[in-house]
């Protein structure tokens, strides 16, 4: 049994509060009627608000496509496998929230339909109320609420997208909202059938021994998804409000992959030809919550929420390895399944004090259980068994958090926020093929933010922000469980098996943010910001050879320094609206000698340039050009990764037949340049693997109708 304990404490929370005076104005209250620019300008805490109009503007199929155009955010990964990065950091450094709480299991930005979302809040510095696991920042997805209109409202959206000139993929979204007495409701149905094809080429070579071979592959994917999302709001009394948000999702995946190897120099791999199929079924993934809010005397408010989720996946994988003449050599069959359940209870108490303070405190308690099994059978061409494995594990994660925060107006020009969050995690698990794991981690997260407006609260113009925060990144269950995930062919230093590390510790970050903002009007603004973070116990990949098998495992390796600059501008002049953002990122790993001792995958530059034009009352058009520079990062003196630049041009056009009907045409990645990458192991044996992923243009047409 492995036992690891970390306890971190910090003494803060200043006891001083500015006393109220008759000249001090009450705190500004942000309302949903304000524009997203005005909400951002008025908030003491730093957050970029993306409103519903901007979310739906380009007719994106998922939230990932919406987020890639936001300041400081980039999308990494090979085509078909997007990964969110914020300030160049991904892999758990970004907290994904749903209605202000950590997103439940089964929630995916890639499959979330933008039509279900009211707004997106991008928080560069966290708050005590939200989440301490936000080293790079947090992205809060706020789902739509029932409208206030008494008459029922119905919206229908039907369309399809096409890639590579074939494979129509239909989509359907229907939303109905209304009221039944004191109960307001919204019911949303979303369906999609996606047929996609991804192609690539890998080149493996060595400078130390004769080796040059190429591996071409094509991966055809078919995904079906049906999602039902009901929401209810009920006000049984003037003081009490009850609400419930739920979603149920059915999902089916069918993938077929073909691999063909061509060896020019040296020996081929064990299977020069390979064919695999992967089928996964999620019979039902569900989430439901029940919230209660009660208004108390003196403007105080108490709220509580009970939520739970369940997700299950049953998967079947078959690999057929053949020689160069397509003669069967081996078959690998894996039957696997996952079941994960979670329950969460949180609440808060808020009260204004002295007209200038907004004091709040609360708690967040959660428990997650995960069960997983994997049955693997390998046989030769005659069916004789080569390997029979039956593994399973069970793990439980208990989380508790308590927080307190105060937001107050020091004067008409100066407001401040002070918060403290204590979060504890306990992860325990055991498996049939490895020793048990028992890990405790506790973190104090103090946060201070302030906003200074030289012209006063009621004047637009220059304003300055400062934030100081302590955050962390906890390892997930898969990283902790010492279970081996094997590759089917060509195990090597650049294609190793994966294994968890039960001794992995949380990464701790101390960060500072500075920003200057200028607001010219309701839709015009400029912003320049800078940040610096020092991350302790940074997690790096460690590659080693054991009994002739190459393995990669995560390991804590010293500290890292991350810095960055960001620029953002928005303007609206008549029928033309423009937006631009640019970010420059740096990082340095102290445990790795340079050059290129950067955090894995962090790009040096990211940026967006967008224009929207209201051509007439019946037509809108526009587009966005997105760029992400290449990167070079080294995880150790021997291991390095390189990625090529990404450039993407997206265009859209909307024809409005009338106030209730519109036709939307959009095109994603019109330029579709190939994406390049490379992994290098400079040890013994010296090995370099280069990748070329073929991109494709996606056309989408959609009819939108309000009834």
N, C-alpha and C positions, 0 to 999 in steps of 0.2 A: 504494500500500500504506500503510495506516494503522498506526502503531506507537505503542502507549501502554505505559508501564511505571510501576508504583508499587511502591515498596519501603518497608515500614514496620517499624520495629524498636523493641523496648522492652526495657530491661534490668530484669529482675526475677528472681523465684524466690529468696526469702530463703534463705540458707545455714543459718539457725538452725533447729534442731529441738529440741523439749523432750526432755531426757534422760529415760530410763526410770527409774523408782524402784520399790521393792518395794510401795509403796502404790498405784501406778497399776494400774488394772484393764485387762484386755485389751479391745481394741475390740469393740463389739457387732456381732454378725453378724445381718443381716436374713434370715430364712428365709421360704419361701413359705407356711409354716403360720401365720404371723402375719396378723392382719387388716390391711386396707389402712390403717386409721387407725394401727395400731401400726407398720407399715412406715414410714409418713410421720413418725411421732414419733421413731423411732430413727435415721433417716438423717441424716447430717451435711449432705449436699447437699439443697437444697430441691426437693421433688417431690411432686405430688399423684398418688396411685395410685388408679385406678378399676378395681376388681376385676370378675371375670367376672359375679358376681351382679348388680352394678349395670349392667353393660353389657347384660345380657339382660332386665332387669326390665320395661321398657316395650314389649318386642317391636318395637324399631326396625328399619327396613329397611336402614339404612346407618349407618356410624360417624359421619357428619356429624350425624345426629339425636341420637346419644349425646353428642357433644362439645358441642352447643349448651347443654346443661344444666350444664356444668362451670364452675367459678369463672374469671372473667376472659376467657371465650371467647364469641364471638358469631358468628352466621352472617349474612353480608352477601350482597348480590346480589339480582337479580330472581328471582321464582319459577322454579324449574327450573334455575337457575345459581348454586348455593350457593358461597360463598367463606369460608374459615376466617379469622377474625380473633382475635388474642390481644392483650389489653390495648389493643384498638382498632386494632391494626396488622395488615395483611394483605399481599398482593402480594409474597410472598417474604420477609417479615420473620419468618415462623414456619417453623422447621425441622421437616419431617415425616420421621420416622425409622421404619425397619422393623427390629425386633430390634436396635436400637441403632445402625444404620447409615443413611446417607441413602437414602430410598426410591428404588427403581429406576424407570426410565421405564416408564410404563404403570400404575403403582400409583395408585389413586384412593381417597380416603376416601369419596367419594360412592357408589362401587359396592362397597366392601368390606363383606361380610356380617359383622355382629357375632358370629355363631356361630363364626367362624374365629379370634377374638381371645381370648387369655387375660387380658390386662390392658392398660391404657393408662397411661402415665406422662407427666404434664404437668410439665415442668421450667421453672420461671420463670427460673432462672439456669442456664446451660449447665455442662457439665463438659468438661475437656480431651479426654476420651475420645470424646465424642459428635460434636459439630459446632460449628465456630466461626461458622457462618452461622445464628445464632439471636438476632437483635436483640430480638425480642419474647419469645422462649422457644422451646422445642422440645416436640413431641408424639411420643412413642415408642410405636409399636404393637408389642406383643409377641404373636406368634402362638401358638396352642395347641401343646403338645408331647404326645407319646404318653403315655398313662397308665401307671401301674405295675402295674395289675391284670393277672394272668396270663390271665384269661378274656377273650375278645373282647367288645367293647362296640360297640353300634350305636345311633345316634340318628337319627331321621327327623323332619323338620319340613316340613309342607306347608301352604300357605295362599294367600291372595290379598288384594289390596287394591283398593279402588274409590274413584274420585274423581268428583265431579260427578254422582253417582248412576248412572254407567255405566262402561264400559270395564274389565271385570275384568282384573286383571293377576296371573297365577298365579306362585308362587314355590315352589321345592323345594330343600331342603338335606338331605343325607345324609352322615353321618360314621361311619366304622368304624375302630376301633383295636384293637390286640392285640399279641401277641408271638410271634415265631418264634425260639425259643432265646434267644440274646443280643441279638436285634434287636427293638426296639419300633417300631411303625409306626402311622401315622394317615393315613387317606385321606378327603378331604372333596370332595364334589361339590355345587356350587351352581348353580342355574338360575333365571333370572327372565325374564319377558316383561312389559314395562311399556308401557302405552298411556296417554299423558297429553296434556292439552290446556291451553295457556296463552294467555291473552287480555290485551290491553292497548290503551291509547289514548294517543297523543302529541299534544300541542297546541303548535304553533309560532307564535310571535308576535314582533313587533318594535315597539319604542317610537319608533324613528327613521324608519320607513317603513311604509306601509299593508301589514300582513301579519297574517293570522289563518287558520290552517288546522289541521285535525285529521286524524290518521292512526290508524285502527283496524286491529288485526291479530289474527289467531288462528294459533297455531302448534301443529300436531298432531305428536306425537312417538311413535315406536314403537321401543323398544330391546329387543334380545334379548341375553342374556349367559349363557354357559356357562363355568364355572370348575372346574378340577380342581387340588386342592392336596394333594400327598403329602408326608409327612415321615417320615424314618427316623432312629433312634438306635441305635447299635451300640457296645458296650463290649467290644473284643477282649481287653483285659487290664485288671487293676485300675487301671493308671495311664493308660490311653488311652481316649478316647471320640471316636467319629466320629458326625457327624450331617449330615443333608442336608434342606434345606427347598426346595420347588419349588412353582411354580404355573404353570398354562397356562390362558389365557383366550381364548375366541372371542367376538367382539362384533359386532353388526350394528345400525346406526342408520338409520331412515327418517323424515325430517322433511318436512312439507309446510306451507307458510306462505302465507297470503293477506293482502294489504294493501289497504285502501280509504281513499282520501284525500278529504276534503271541504274545499274552500277557500271561506271566507266572505269574506275581504278579500285582495286582491292576486292575484299569479299563482300558479298551481299548479306543482308540480314537473314534471320531465320525464315522469314516469310516474305519473299519478294512481291507477292500479290496478297491482298487482303480484302475481305468483304465483311462488313459488320452491319447489324441491324439493332436498333434500340427502340423499344416500345415502353411507354410509361403511361399510367392511368392514375388520375387523381379523382376517385369516385365523388368526393365532395370535400371541398375546403370551406370552412365556415368561420365567421367571426360575428360576434354580437356583443353589444354593450347596453347598459342601462344607466342613465345619468339623472341625478336629482340635484336641483339648485333651489335654495331657499333664501329669499331676501329677509334680512334681519333689520333690527332698528339701527339708527345712526348710519345708514348706508352700508352696513356690513352685509356679507354674503357668504353662505356655506354651500359647498358643492361636493358631491361624491359620485364616483363612477365605478361600476363593476363590469368587467369585460372578460371575455374568454374566446379562445379560438381552438380549432382542431384542423390538422391537415394530415393527409395520408397519401403516400405514393407507392404504387406497385410497379416495378420495372423488370423488364426482361431484355437481356443483352446476349447476342450471339456473334462470335467472331470466327471466321473461317480463314485460316492461313494456308496459302498454297505456294508452290514453287513458280518459277518463271514460265512454266508451261501450263499453269493453272491446275496442277495435280494437287489434290487435297493432302495436306500434311498433318494439320491439327485443327481441332475445334475447341473453342472456349465458350462455355455457357455460364452466364451469371444470372441468378434470380435474386432480386433484392427488394427490400421494402422499408419504408419509413413511416413512423407514426409519431406525431408531435402534438402535444396539447399544452395550452397555457391558460393561466387564470391570473387576473390582475385586479387589484383594488387600490384606488387612489382617491384623494380628497384634498380640499383646501379651504382655508378660512381667510377672508379678505375684509379689511376695514380701513376706511380713510381716517387719518388722525390729523388734527389741527388744520384741516382743509388743504394742507400742502403735502401730506404724506399718504402713500398707498401701501399699507403694510399687508403682507400675505405670508402665510405659512401652510405647509401641507406635507403629505406623505405619499409614498408610492410603494406598494407591496406586490410582488409577483412571484409566480412559480411556473417553471416550464419543465415538462417531462418529454424525453425523446427516446424512442426505441427504434432500433435499426438491425436488420439482418442481411446477410450476404452469403448465398450458397453458390459456390463456384465448382464447376466440373470441367476438367480438361481431358481430352482423349486424342489418341492418334488416329490415323486414317482408317484403321480397322476397328475403331471403337473401343480399344483397350484403354482403361483409365490411366492418366498420367498424374492427375491431381484431383483430390476431392476435399473440399474445404467447406465447413459450415460454421460461420462466425456470426455473433450477435453482440450487441451491447445495449445497455440502458444507462441513461444519464439524467440527472435532475439539476436544474439551476434555480436557486432561490435568490431573489433580489429584494432588497429593502432600501428605501431612500427617504430621507427627511430633509426638508428645506425651509428656509426663511428668506424673505426678500423685502426690501423697502425701496420705493421709488418716491422721490420728493423734489420739490421746487425750492432751490436755495434762493432764487431771485427770479425776476422776470426773464433774465437772460440765461440762467444757469439751472439745469436740472441734473440729478444724479440717480444712480441705481446701485444698490449694494445687496449682494446675495451670498448665501452659504448653503451648500448642499453636501450631505453625507450619504454616500452610496456604498452598500456592501453586497458582495456577490459570493455565493457558495456553490461550487460545482462539484458534484460527486457522480462517479460513474464506474461501471465495471463491465467487462466483456469476457467472452468465452476464450479469446485468443490472446489476452494480455492482462497485465496487472491492473488493479483498480486505481482510480484517480480521486483525490479529495483535495480541493483547492479553495482557499479562502482569500478574498481580496477586499480591502476597504480603502476608500479614497475620500478625502475632504476636497471639495471644489469651491474655493472662494471666488467671487466674481465682483468686479467693480466696473461700472460704465458711467460716463458723464457726457453731457451735451451742452455746449456753450454757444449762444447766439448773441453776437455783439450788438445786433440791432434790436434785441428784445424779442419776447415770445410772439408778439403779433406782427413782426416785420419779416418779410422774406429777404433773403440775401445770403451772406456767408454764415456758415456754422461749422463748428469743430467738434469732433468726437474723439474720445479716448476710452479704451477698454483694457482691463487687466484681468486675466482669467487663468484658472488652473483646470485642466481637463485630463482625460485619460482614455486609453483604448484597451479594453479587456479582451483576452483571447477567447475565441468561441469554442464550442464543444469539439468540433472536428480538429482544431489545432491542438487541443489538450489530449484527446484520446490517442494513445500510442498504437493506433491501428494502421496497417499497411494497405495502401491502395496501389495496385500493380498495373503496369502497362502491358499490353498484349504482345508487343513486338519492339525490338530494338531498344532495350533498356541501355541507357548510356548516361554520361554526365550531363548532357543537355536534354535528356528525356528520361528522368529518373522516376522510380516509385516515390510515393508520398507517404509520410508518416508523421503523426502528431507528437507533441512533446509535453508530457504532464508537468514538467518543471517550468513551463513558460509563465512569465510574470506580466502584469499589466504594464503598458507604456504610460508614462506620466509626462504631461506637457505643461509648461508655464509660458503663456503667450501674452503679447501686448499688441494692440491695434490702434492706429492713428488714422484720422480721416478729415479731409476738408471737403465741404459741400457748398455749392451755390445753387439757389433756386431762383429762376427768372420768372416763373409763372406757374400755371397749373400743370403744364406738361413739359417744362424746360428745366434742365438741371445739368450740373457738372459735378464730378466727384473724383478726388484723388486720395488714395488710401495706401497705407503701408502696414506691414505686420512682421513680427518676428516671434518664433517659437523655439524653445529648447525642449527636446523630447528625450526623456531618460528611459533606459532599458528598451531601446529601439529593437524591433523584431526583424531579423534578417534571415534569409534562406541559407542553410548550411548543407552543402552537398558532400557526400562521402561514399566510399565503396566498402561494402560489407559482404564477405563470402562471395565475391564476384558479382554482386548486385549493387547498382547505384541507387542511392536513396537521398531525398531532400527532406529536411525537417526544419521547422522554425526554431529560432534561437535568439535570446536576448543578447545583444552585442553593443554595449556602451550607449553613447548618447548621439544625438543628431541636432543640428541647427538648421531651421527652415526660415527663409525670409522671402518677402515678395512685395511688389508694387502693383497697384491696380488703378486703371483709369476708366471712367464711364461718362458718357454724355448722351443726353436725349433732347430732342427738340421737335416742335410741332409748328409748322407754318402753313396755314391754310389747309390745302388738301394733301400736303406732303408732311410726312413724319419720318424722322431719322433717328437712328440709335447706333452707338458704337461703344465697344469696350475692349480693353487691352490689358493683359496681365503678364507680368514678368516674375518668374519664380527661381529661387536658388535653394540649395540644400547641401549639407556636408555631413558625412558620417565620420565621427571621430575615431572609430575603431578600424577604419579602412583608409589606407594611404591613397592619395590622389594619383593620377587625375580621375575624373568622373566618379568620385566617391559620393554619389547622390542617392537619395531615396529612390527605390525602384520605380521606374515608369514615370517619374516626374518630368513633364515637359518644361522647357525653358520659357516658351511663349504660348499664349492662347489669346484669341481675339475674335470679335464678331463685328460685322458691318451690315446694317439692315436699313431698308427703305420701304415705306408703305405709301401708296398713292391712292386717294379716293378719286378715281378718274371721273366719276359722275355719281349721281344719287343711286344709280343702278349697278355700279361696278366698282370693285376694289382690286388692286393688284400690288404686288411687292415681292420682296425676297430677302434672303440673308446669306452672306458669305462668311463661312466659319473657317478658321485656320488654327491648327495646332502644330507647333514645331516638333521636330524629332527629339529624341532623348538618348542619352548614353549614361548608364548607371552601372556601378560595380558594387556587388554585395560582399565581395571578399577579394583578396589578391588574385584569386584564380577564376572567379565567376563574374561575368558581365553580361548585360543585356542592352540591346540597341533597338530603337524603333524609329521608323521613318516619319516624315511629316504627314499630316492629314489636312486636306483642303476639301471643303464641301460647299456647293452652291445649291440652295433650295429656293424655289419660286412658287408663287401661288396666284390665283386669280379667282374672284368671286363675282358671279352674276346674280343680281337680286331681281327676281321676277316681280315680287311685291314685298310687302312688309312681313309676310309669313313664309315665303318660299325663296330658296336660293340654291344655286348650283356652284359647287366649289371644285376647282381643279388645282392640284398641287403636284410638284415634282421634287423628289429628294435626291440629292447627290447627282446633279446633272453632269458634272465633270467626271465622276467616278474614277479617279486615279487609283491604281493599285496601292495596297498598303504593304510596306516592307518592314521586316524585323530580323533580328539576329541574336542568337545566344552563343556565348563563347566560354569554354572551359580551358584555361591555359595551363592546366596541370599535366599529369601523365595518365591517360593519353591526351595530347592536345586535340581539341575538338571544336569545330565551328559549324553551327547549323543556321542557315539563312532561310527566311520564309518570305513568300510572296502570296498575299491574299488578294484575290480578284474582287473588286468592288462592282456594284451594279446600280444603275439608276432605277428608282421606283416611282412609277406614275400612279396617282390616286385621284379618283373622281368620286364625288359624294353629293347626294341630293339631301337638302335639309328642309324640313317642313314643320311648321307650327300649326296646331289645330285649335 
